[in-house]
């Protein structure tokens, strides 16, 4: 195990340069370049805010701001965008890099780490855009804002564990990637991002609370919108689940990595 991580550390320059190249190629020949990383999620926020703010805006207790729903929505999108970026790209990272895996000798675990690095850069840019939106709407996060790095780490660990597990399975069973794209769409609507939990029937609200993303999204909203500390009781069990999920994903990946090239 120690040798495996040392090998990854030895290829750290390869990982960093690959993240930079990934960001460059994604927006090559684009006039707006990296702005597209933040324009797309912010456009979705604007659409939902314009359509639903009149319906849900008054249902945010403790926020004296007519743009309260937009603030709530931006906070949830900040968490969701990091999660879905890591998971969706890890799903196909080995399949899309088939030629690289066959031509070069390097720790295959570098590929999901490159995905995570790229997703974190995207999320940082989106975060600064979100702060600008908050300032324009007359609301700035206070002390609770300091909890955000912890939430980003927990979101990343959970996303990487799930993404690595599914990405490994997708090499051998390609249906996994197709099915997961549908599940992610359903997952979005089962997460209180465009609605508040208080408007749901009690029975359905109990189902939503079992969603592993619920405590994360709620923590982002508490920190950025309501200036509250995260609910550590709910985040505690999620941290344990994330660690176990990442460990299982790594074991599965390590045992099957030698077969990947043959299958690809």
C-alpha positions as CSV (number, residue, x, y, z in Angstrom):
1,X,0.0,0.0,0.0
2,X,2.8,2.4,1.0
3,X,4.6,1.7,-2.3
4,X,1.5,2.4,-4.2
5,X,1.1,5.9,-2.8
6,X,4.8,6.6,-3.2
7,X,4.4,5.7,-6.9
8,X,1.6,8.2,-7.2
9,X,3.7,10.9,-5.4
10,X,6.5,10.2,-7.8
11,X,4.1,11.1,-10.6
12,X,2.8,14.3,-9.0
13,X,4.2,16.4,-11.8
14,X,2.5,14.3,-14.3
15,X,-0.8,14.8,-12.4
16,X,-0.4,18.6,-12.2
17,X,0.6,19.0,-15.8
18,X,-2.3,16.7,-16.9
19,X,-4.8,18.9,-14.9
20,X,-3.4,22.0,-16.6
21,X,-3.6,20.3,-20.1
22,X,-7.1,19.1,-19.4
23,X,-8.3,22.6,-18.5
24,X,-6.6,24.0,-21.6
25,X,-8.0,21.4,-24.1
26,X,-11.5,21.7,-22.7
27,X,-11.7,25.4,-23.7
28,X,-9.3,25.5,-26.6
29,X,-10.5,27.9,-29.3
30,X,-13.1,29.3,-27.0
31,X,-13.3,33.1,-26.7
32,X,-14.6,32.9,-23.1
33,X,-12.3,30.1,-22.0
34,X,-12.6,29.2,-18.4
35,X,-15.6,31.4,-17.9
36,X,-17.7,28.6,-19.3
37,X,-16.9,26.6,-16.1
38,X,-19.0,29.1,-14.2
39,X,-21.5,30.4,-16.8
40,X,-23.2,27.1,-17.3
41,X,-24.1,26.5,-13.6
42,X,-24.9,30.1,-13.0
43,X,-27.2,30.1,-16.0
44,X,-29.1,27.2,-14.4
45,X,-29.3,29.1,-11.2
46,X,-30.7,32.2,-12.9
47,X,-33.3,30.1,-14.7
48,X,-34.5,28.3,-11.6
49,X,-34.4,31.5,-9.5
50,X,-36.5,33.5,-12.0
51,X,-39.1,30.7,-12.4
52,X,-39.3,29.5,-8.8
53,X,-38.3,32.4,-6.5
54,X,-41.8,33.8,-6.3
55,X,-43.0,30.4,-5.2
56,X,-40.3,29.4,-2.8
57,X,-38.5,32.7,-1.9
58,X,-40.8,33.4,1.0
59,X,-40.2,30.0,2.6
60,X,-36.6,30.7,3.9
61,X,-36.9,31.6,7.5
62,X,-34.3,33.9,9.0
63,X,-33.2,35.5,5.7
64,X,-34.4,39.1,5.2
65,X,-33.5,39.3,1.5
66,X,-35.8,39.3,-1.5
67,X,-33.2,37.3,-3.3
68,X,-33.1,34.6,-0.6
69,X,-34.1,31.8,-2.9
70,X,-31.3,32.6,-5.3
71,X,-28.8,32.6,-2.5
72,X,-30.1,29.2,-1.3
73,X,-29.9,27.9,-4.9
74,X,-26.4,29.0,-5.5
75,X,-25.2,27.3,-2.3
76,X,-26.7,24.0,-3.3
77,X,-25.4,24.2,-6.8
78,X,-21.9,24.8,-5.4
79,X,-22.0,21.4,-3.7
80,X,-23.8,19.6,-6.5
81,X,-21.5,20.8,-9.2
82,X,-18.4,19.4,-7.5
83,X,-20.1,16.1,-6.8
84,X,-21.5,15.5,-10.3
85,X,-18.3,16.7,-12.0
86,X,-16.1,14.2,-10.2
87,X,-18.6,11.3,-10.4
88,X,-19.6,11.7,-14.1
89,X,-16.0,12.1,-15.3
90,X,-14.6,9.3,-13.1
91,X,-17.3,7.1,-14.7
92,X,-15.6,7.2,-18.1
93,X,-12.0,8.2,-17.2
94,X,-10.5,4.8,-17.9
95,X,-12.5,4.2,-21.0
96,X,-11.7,7.6,-22.5
97,X,-8.0,7.1,-21.7
98,X,-7.7,3.7,-23.3
99,X,-4.9,4.6,-25.6
100,X,-2.9,6.3,-22.8
101,X,-3.3,3.2,-20.6
102,X,-2.0,1.0,-23.4
103,X,1.0,3.2,-24.4
104,X,2.3,4.5,-21.1
105,X,3.4,3.0,-17.9
106,X,2.2,5.0,-14.9
107,X,0.0,4.4,-11.8
108,X,-3.5,4.2,-13.1
109,X,-4.8,5.9,-10.0
110,X,-3.4,9.1,-11.4
111,X,-6.3,9.3,-13.8
112,X,-9.1,9.8,-11.2
113,X,-6.8,12.2,-9.3
114,X,-6.5,14.3,-12.4
115,X,-10.2,14.4,-12.6
116,X,-10.4,15.5,-9.0
117,X,-7.8,18.2,-9.6
118,X,-9.7,19.6,-12.6
119,X,-13.0,19.5,-10.8
120,X,-11.6,21.4,-7.8
121,X,-10.2,24.1,-10.0
122,X,-13.7,24.4,-11.6
123,X,-15.3,24.5,-8.2
124,X,-12.9,27.2,-6.9
125,X,-13.8,29.4,-9.9
126,X,-17.5,28.8,-9.4
127,X,-17.0,29.6,-5.7
128,X,-15.6,33.1,-6.5
129,X,-18.4,33.6,-9.0
130,X,-20.9,32.7,-6.2
131,X,-19.3,35.1,-3.8
132,X,-19.7,37.8,-6.4
133,X,-23.3,36.9,-6.9
134,X,-23.8,37.0,-3.1
135,X,-22.2,40.5,-2.9
136,X,-24.4,41.8,-5.8
137,X,-27.5,40.4,-4.0
138,X,-26.5,42.1,-0.7
139,X,-25.6,39.1,1.3
140,X,-22.1,38.1,2.4
141,X,-21.3,34.9,4.4
142,X,-19.8,35.6,7.8
143,X,-18.0,33.3,10.3
144,X,-19.8,30.2,9.0
145,X,-17.9,30.6,5.8
146,X,-14.8,29.2,7.5
147,X,-16.3,25.7,7.5
148,X,-16.4,25.6,3.7
149,X,-13.0,23.9,3.1
150,X,-14.0,21.0,5.4
151,X,-17.2,20.6,3.4
152,X,-15.2,20.6,0.1
153,X,-12.9,17.9,1.4
154,X,-15.8,15.7,2.5
155,X,-17.6,16.2,-0.8
156,X,-14.5,15.4,-2.7
157,X,-13.8,12.2,-0.7
158,X,-17.4,10.9,-1.1
159,X,-17.4,11.8,-4.8
160,X,-14.1,10.2,-5.5
161,X,-15.0,7.0,-3.7
162,X,-18.3,6.7,-5.6
163,X,-16.7,7.7,-8.9
164,X,-13.7,5.4,-8.7
165,X,-15.9,2.5,-7.8
166,X,-18.3,3.1,-10.7
167,X,-15.5,4.0,-13.1
168,X,-13.8,0.6,-12.4
169,X,-17.1,-1.3,-12.8
170,X,-17.8,0.6,-16.0
171,X,-14.6,-0.8,-17.7
172,X,-16.1,-4.3,-17.4
173,X,-19.8,-3.5,-17.6
174,X,-20.4,-0.5,-19.8
175,X,-24.1,-0.3,-18.8
176,X,-23.0,1.2,-15.5
177,X,-22.1,4.5,-17.1
178,X,-25.4,4.7,-19.0
179,X,-27.5,3.8,-16.0
180,X,-25.6,6.2,-13.7
181,X,-26.3,9.2,-16.0
182,X,-30.0,8.5,-15.4
183,X,-29.5,8.0,-11.7
184,X,-27.7,11.4,-11.4
185,X,-30.6,13.2,-13.0
186,X,-33.0,11.6,-10.5
187,X,-30.5,12.2,-7.7
188,X,-30.5,15.9,-8.4
189,X,-34.3,16.1,-7.8
190,X,-34.0,14.0,-4.7
191,X,-31.6,16.5,-3.2
192,X,-33.1,19.8,-1.7
193,X,-31.3,22.2,-4.1
194,X,-34.2,23.8,-6.0
195,X,-36.7,23.3,-3.2
196,X,-36.6,23.4,0.6
197,X,-37.2,20.3,2.7
198,X,-40.0,22.1,4.6
199,X,-42.4,22.1,1.5
200,X,-42.3,18.3,1.2
201,X,-44.8,15.9,2.7
202,X,-43.3,14.5,5.9
203,X,-43.2,10.9,4.5
204,X,-41.2,12.1,1.4
205,X,-39.0,14.3,3.5
206,X,-37.9,11.2,5.5
207,X,-36.8,9.6,2.3
208,X,-34.8,12.6,1.2
209,X,-33.0,12.7,4.5
210,X,-31.5,9.3,3.7
211,X,-29.9,10.8,0.6
212,X,-26.2,10.9,1.4
213,X,-25.9,14.3,-0.3
214,X,-28.6,15.8,1.9
215,X,-26.3,16.6,4.9
216,X,-23.7,18.0,2.6
217,X,-26.0,20.3,0.6
218,X,-27.7,21.3,3.9
219,X,-24.3,22.2,5.4
220,X,-23.4,24.4,2.4
221,X,-26.7,26.2,2.7
222,X,-26.3,26.6,6.5
223,X,-22.7,28.0,6.1
224,X,-23.3,30.3,3.1
225,X,-26.9,31.4,3.5
226,X,-27.9,31.1,7.2
227,X,-24.4,31.6,8.7
228,X,-24.7,28.5,10.9
229,X,-22.2,25.8,11.7
230,X,-22.7,22.5,9.9
231,X,-24.7,19.7,11.5
232,X,-21.7,17.5,12.6
233,X,-23.9,14.6,13.7
234,X,-25.1,14.1,10.2
235,X,-21.8,14.9,8.6
236,X,-20.0,12.4,11.0
237,X,-21.8,9.4,9.6
238,X,-21.3,10.6,6.1
239,X,-17.5,11.0,6.7
240,X,-17.4,7.4,7.9
241,X,-19.4,6.2,4.8
242,X,-17.2,8.2,2.5
243,X,-14.0,6.7,4.0
244,X,-15.3,3.2,3.8
245,X,-16.6,3.8,0.2
246,X,-13.2,5.2,-0.9
247,X,-11.4,2.2,0.7
248,X,-13.7,-0.3,-1.0
249,X,-13.3,1.5,-4.3
250,X,-9.5,1.5,-4.0
251,X,-9.4,-2.2,-3.2
252,X,-11.6,-3.0,-6.2
253,X,-9.6,-0.8,-8.4
254,X,-6.3,-2.2,-7.3
255,X,-7.4,-5.8,-7.8
256,X,-8.8,-5.2,-11.3
257,X,-6.3,-2.6,-12.6
258,X,-4.1,-5.2,-14.2
259,X,-7.1,-6.6,-16.2
260,X,-8.3,-3.1,-17.4
261,X,-6.0,-2.8,-20.3
262,X,-6.9,-6.3,-21.6
263,X,-10.6,-5.5,-21.4
264,X,-10.2,-2.1,-22.9
